[in-house]
Amino acid sequence: MQRELDEVESEIAFIKRPIYFVLFHAATYVLLPGTLLIASHFLVTVILNAPLAYLRLSSILIPLLFGMAAYTVNKIGFKGACGLGSACAAYSVTGMLAVIAYVDNDPILPANWHEWRETAEYMLSIAFAFVTGNILANFLLRILPSTISAGDKPSLLAYRLARLLGQHATDETLRRRARRIQDLARKLSALVSLVATATASVYTGLRGIIGS
């Protein structure tokens, strides 16, 4: 229910002030983290000439924090996080390529298939990190503390699983058991999504370094 209310509130805010809504979210969750990523890239690769592992770790941490803020502050859900994370990844990686092209006097676009693949994996790492932060905030603030209320009707599948655990239980016992099963399944589903996106972000972000 809370998720539906958040979506309705976001739709109302967009309808009332569409230009402000788009510009605010683009500036806060695309331009700001993207600029921080470009700055960290310039600092690590140009000024300090430090190992790329520091850059890749910051490229996971920064979008992760902004993904968390997107849900915590503005109640942006999974779909919105996917869009903002992808836009942030495209903006930041394009900026990094432009910086390197300017410093080294090279073309902006990658020169071969290997470089194109690394660029795509880097973008995916940033986008996955943003979505991971969003799912993490959602899991910690809404899913983990919440339980299905007594008035909510469990799903048919939850009822069937509850009946398998004890066929001779009373109807009220089956309802309570089904609510617990459905609540546990909802939390496990969110946890699996969190682990999957986090793993994808770390793998795509560090794959080139580990492989080399």
C-alpha positions in Angstrom: 0.0 0.0 0.0 2.8 2.4 0.9 4.4 1.9 -2.4 1.2 2.7 -4.3 0.8 5.9 -2.2 4.4 6.9 -3.0 3.8 6.4 -6.7 0.6 8.4 -6.6 2.3 11.3 -4.8 5.1 11.3 -7.4 2.6 11.4 -10.2 0.8 14.3 -8.6 4.0 16.2 -8.1 4.9 15.6 -11.8 1.5 16.8 -13.0 1.6 19.9 -10.9 5.1 21.1 -11.8 6.4 18.8 -14.6 9.4 21.0 -15.6 10.5 21.6 -12.0 10.0 17.9 -11.3 12.2 16.7 -14.2 14.9 19.4 -13.7 15.1 18.8 -9.9 15.5 15.0 -10.2 17.9 15.3 -13.1 20.1 17.8 -11.3 20.0 15.9 -8.0 20.3 12.3 -9.1 22.0 12.6 -12.5 24.2 15.8 -12.8 25.4 15.9 -9.1 26.5 12.2 -8.8 27.7 12.2 -12.4 29.9 15.3 -11.8 31.3 13.8 -8.6 32.2 10.7 -10.6 33.9 12.7 -13.3 35.8 14.7 -10.6 36.9 11.5 -8.8 38.0 10.1 -12.2 40.1 13.2 -12.9 41.6 13.1 -9.4 42.5 9.4 -9.5 43.7 9.0 -13.1 45.1 12.4 -14.0 46.3 14.2 -10.8 47.2 11.3 -8.5 47.8 8.6 -11.1 46.5 6.1 -8.5 45.4 2.5 -9.1 42.1 2.2 -10.9 40.7 0.1 -8.0 40.1 3.4 -6.1 38.2 4.8 -9.1 36.0 1.7 -9.5 35.2 1.6 -5.8 34.2 5.3 -5.8 32.1 4.6 -8.9 30.2 2.0 -6.8 30.0 4.0 -3.6 28.8 7.3 -5.0 25.8 6.1 -7.0 25.0 3.7 -4.2 24.6 6.6 -1.8 22.5 8.6 -4.3 20.3 5.6 -5.0 19.6 5.3 -1.3 18.8 9.0 -1.1 16.5 8.8 -4.1 14.2 6.4 -2.1 14.8 7.9 1.3 14.2 11.5 0.4 12.0 11.5 -2.7 10.5 8.0 -2.5 11.7 7.1 -6.0 11.0 3.4 -6.7 12.7 0.7 -8.7 11.7 1.9 -12.2 12.7 5.5 -11.5 16.0 4.3 -10.0 16.7 2.4 -13.2 16.1 5.4 -15.3 18.1 7.8 -13.1 20.9 5.3 -12.7 21.2 4.7 -16.4 21.2 8.5 -17.1 23.8 9.1 -14.4 26.0 6.3 -15.8 25.8 7.6 -19.4 26.5 11.2 -18.3 29.4 10.3 -16.0 31.2 7.9 -18.3 30.8 10.2 -21.3 32.4 13.0 -19.2 35.2 10.7 -18.2 35.9 9.8 -21.9 35.9 13.5 -22.7 38.4 14.3 -20.0 40.7 11.6 -21.1 40.4 12.6 -24.8 41.2 16.2 -23.8 44.2 15.3 -21.7 45.7 12.7 -24.1 44.5 14.4 -27.3 42.7 11.2 -28.3 39.3 10.6 -29.8 36.4 10.5 -27.3 34.9 7.3 -28.6 36.5 4.0 -27.8 38.8 2.7 -30.5 38.0 -1.0 -30.5 35.6 -3.6 -29.4 37.5 -4.3 -26.1 37.3 -0.6 -25.1 33.6 -0.5 -26.0 33.0 -3.5 -23.8 34.8 -2.0 -20.9 32.9 1.3 -21.3 29.6 -0.6 -21.4 30.5 -2.6 -18.3 31.5 0.5 -16.5 28.2 2.1 -17.3 26.4 -1.0 -16.1 28.4 -1.0 -12.9 27.3 2.6 -12.1 23.7 2.0 -13.0 23.6 -1.2 -10.9 25.1 0.5 -7.9 22.4 3.3 -8.1 19.6 0.6 -8.2 21.3 -1.3 -5.4 21.2 1.7 -3.2 17.6 2.3 -4.0 16.7 -1.4 -3.2 18.8 -1.3 0.0 17.0 1.8 1.3 13.6 0.4 0.4 14.5 -2.9 2.1 15.8 -1.2 5.3 13.1 1.5 5.6 10.0 -0.2 4.3 10.2 -3.9 3.8 12.3 -5.1 6.7 10.3 -3.2 9.5 6.9 -3.9 8.0 4.6 -6.9 8.4 1.4 -7.8 6.7 -1.5 -6.3 8.8 -4.2 -8.4 10.2 -6.7 -7.0 7.7 -4.6 -7.9 4.6 -5.6 -11.1 2.8 -2.7 -13.4 2.1 -2.3 -14.7 -1.4 -3.6 -18.1 -2.5 -0.1 -19.5 -2.8 0.7 -18.5 0.8 -2.5 -20.2 1.9 -1.5 -23.4 0.1 1.9 -23.4 1.7 0.4 -22.7 5.1 -1.9 -25.7 4.6 1.0 -27.9 3.7 2.6 -27.1 7.0 -0.4 -28.3 8.9 -3.6 -29.4 7.3 -5.6 -29.7 10.5 -5.1 -26.2 11.7 -8.0 -23.8 12.2 -8.8 -21.1 9.7 -7.4 -18.4 11.9 -4.2 -20.3 12.4 -3.9 -20.8 8.6 -4.4 -17.1 8.0 -1.7 -16.1 10.5 0.6 -18.7 9.1 -0.1 -17.5 5.5 0.6 -13.9 6.5 3.9 -14.9 7.9 4.8 -16.9 4.8 3.9 -14.1 2.5 5.7 -11.5 4.6 8.9 -13.7 4.6 8.6 -14.3 0.9 8.4 -10.5 0.3 11.5 -9.8 2.3 13.4 -12.6 0.7 12.5 -11.4 -2.7 13.8 -7.9 -1.9 16.9 -9.4 -0.4 17.6 -11.5 -3.5 17.1 -8.4 -5.7 19.5 -6.5 -3.5 22.2 -9.2 -3.6 21.8 -9.6 -7.4 22.2 -5.9 -8.3 25.0 -5.5 -5.8 26.9 -8.5 -7.2 26.3 -7.2 -10.8 27.6 -3.8 -9.9 30.8 -5.1 -8.2 31.4 -7.6 -10.9 31.0 -5.2 -13.8 32.9 -2.5 -12.0 35.9 -4.6 -11.0 36.0 -7.2 -13.8 38.5 -5.4 -15.9 40.9 -4.9 -12.9 40.6 -8.4 -11.6 40.9 -9.8 -15.1 44.0 -7.8 -15.7 
